[in-house]
Amino acid sequence: MSHIQKLKSGSPIKVFIPAIISLIIFALSSIFLGLEIGLKMLGGIILIYALLSIGFYYLQTRSYVYLVSSSYLLAFGFVLLTMQPQFDGNPSFVFPPISRLFLVWMVLSWIWLFYMMVTGQTRWKGNHILELSAIGVEQSNNAYTERPFPVREIDFTKDEILAMATYLRQNLISIHYNDGDKVYFVPINNSAALDLLFRPGFNVIEDTWIAFDPSGQVSVHISRKTYLSYKENLAFDQLCNNLGNLFIEFLDDYRKGEDVRIMDKLDTVKSDFFG
C-alpha cells in the first residue's frame, strides 16, 4: 500500500549536533594543542557520549539499541585514547595490543549496530505513529484546540497498560508517564529523543499524548507543535480519533500475544528520519 507522507521534513542539523560538536572540538584542539591531544580530546568526548547512552537512554528505555551503541562508543573512545598518532615504520607502535583489542571490539559492535540500523531498530518511531494516524484524515480548516479529545471507553487493567508501555519503550515507539493510575503515552521521534536528556518531565499541554484512565476512558491530546508539523491542516477530531484508536489496537495486539503486529503496522508507513 502506497503512502503519501503527511509530515514535514525535519532538519538534519539537530540530529548531527553531537557529531558536529565533537569534530569542532577535535579540530580546534588538534590545531592549537597538537594531533595527539586532539585525538585524546575526541576520545574523551566519545566516552562521555557512551556514558550518556548507557547511563541515561538505556536506563530510560531498556532498549538493546542503546547497549549496542554504548558498546561501540566505548570501544571507539578507548581506541582513540590508547592509539599513538606517531608512525616510525612499526605499526605496533601506532596500535599497541590494547588498541588492537579495542579496535576488534569496535568493529564487532559496529557490525551489530549497522545491522540494527539497516533493519530500522535504531530509529525512534514517533513519526510513524503520526503518519499512521493521518491516514484517511481529510483536510479541514477546523480550529485547533488544546483540549483533550475523548476517544472511547474500553476494558483494560493497569498491569496490561504498563506491560505494553514497557514493550513500546524498548522498541523506541513511545515513553510513558504515570499520574496516579492514569498512564500517558508520549510518541517520540529521533529529534525529540535528543531532547529527552534536557526535558524537565511530562508537560500535559506541550506534549502529544494518549492517556489510559483507570475508568476505562482513552483520551488524546495533540500539541500545537505536533499539529503544525503536518504539511496540511487536517480534520482535528479525525486525527485525534485515529491516534487514540491506534493505541487501542496496539493494546489488543499486545494482550493477544501478537505484539509483532504492532511493528508490522508501523512498518507500513515511511517517515522522515530527521523528524
GIVENMO-V648440 format. One record per pair of residues at least 24 apart in sequence whose C-alpha atoms are under 8 Angstrom apart, sorted by the first residue. I is the first residue (numbers start at 1). J is the second residue. Records with the same first field share a line. If there is no record, write none. Layout:
BEGIN
I = J + J
END
This chain:
BEGIN
1 = 268
3 = 269 + 270
5 = 131 + 270 + 271
6 = 131 + 134 + 230 + 231 + 232
7 = 127 + 130 + 131 + 229 + 230 + 231 + 271 + 272
8 = 229 + 230 + 231
9 = 272 + 274 + 275
10 = 272 + 273 + 274 + 275
11 = 274 + 275
12 = 274
14 = 191
15 = 190 + 191 + 194 + 274
22 = 46
35 = 85
36 = 84 + 85
39 = 80 + 81
40 = 80 + 81
42 = 77 + 80
43 = 76 + 77 + 78 + 79 + 80 + 81
44 = 77 + 81
45 = 77
46 = 73 + 74 + 76 + 77
47 = 73 + 74 + 77 + 78
49 = 73
50 = 74
56 = 197
61 = 166 + 169 + 170 + 172 + 175
62 = 169 + 170
63 = 169 + 170 + 171 + 172
64 = 170
65 = 113 + 116 + 121 + 122
68 = 109 + 112 + 113
69 = 109 + 113
71 = 106 + 109
72 = 105 + 106 + 107 + 109 + 110 + 113
73 = 106
74 = 106
75 = 102 + 103 + 105 + 106
76 = 102 + 103 + 106
78 = 102
79 = 103
121 = 171
122 = 172
123 = 172 + 189 + 190 + 273
124 = 171 + 172 + 173 + 174 + 188 + 189 + 190 + 193
125 = 172 + 173 + 174 + 187 + 188 + 189 + 190 + 266
126 = 173 + 174 + 187 + 188 + 189 + 190
127 = 187 + 188 + 189 + 271 + 272 + 275
128 = 266 + 267 + 269 + 270 + 271
129 = 173 + 187 + 243 + 266
130 = 243
131 = 269 + 270 + 271
132 = 243 + 266 + 269
133 = 239 + 240 + 242 + 243 + 246
134 = 234 + 239 + 242
137 = 234 + 235 + 238 + 239
138 = 234 + 235 + 238
139 = 232 + 233 + 234 + 235
140 = 233 + 234 + 235 + 236
141 = 233 + 234 + 235
142 = 234 + 235 + 236
143 = 236
144 = 224 + 236
146 = 205 + 221 + 222 + 223 + 224
147 = 221
148 = 219 + 220 + 221 + 222
149 = 219 + 220 + 221 + 237 + 240 + 241
150 = 217 + 218 + 219 + 220
151 = 217 + 218 + 219 + 220 + 240 + 241 + 244 + 245
152 = 217 + 218 + 219
153 = 215 + 216 + 217 + 218
154 = 216 + 217 + 218
155 = 216
156 = 216
157 = 214
158 = 214
160 = 251 + 255
161 = 212 + 251
164 = 251 + 254
177 = 202
181 = 213 + 214
182 = 211 + 212 + 213 + 214
183 = 211 + 212 + 213
184 = 209 + 210 + 211 + 212
185 = 209 + 210 + 211
186 = 210
189 = 275
190 = 273 + 274 + 275
191 = 274 + 275
210 = 243 + 244 + 247
218 = 244
219 = 244
220 = 244
END
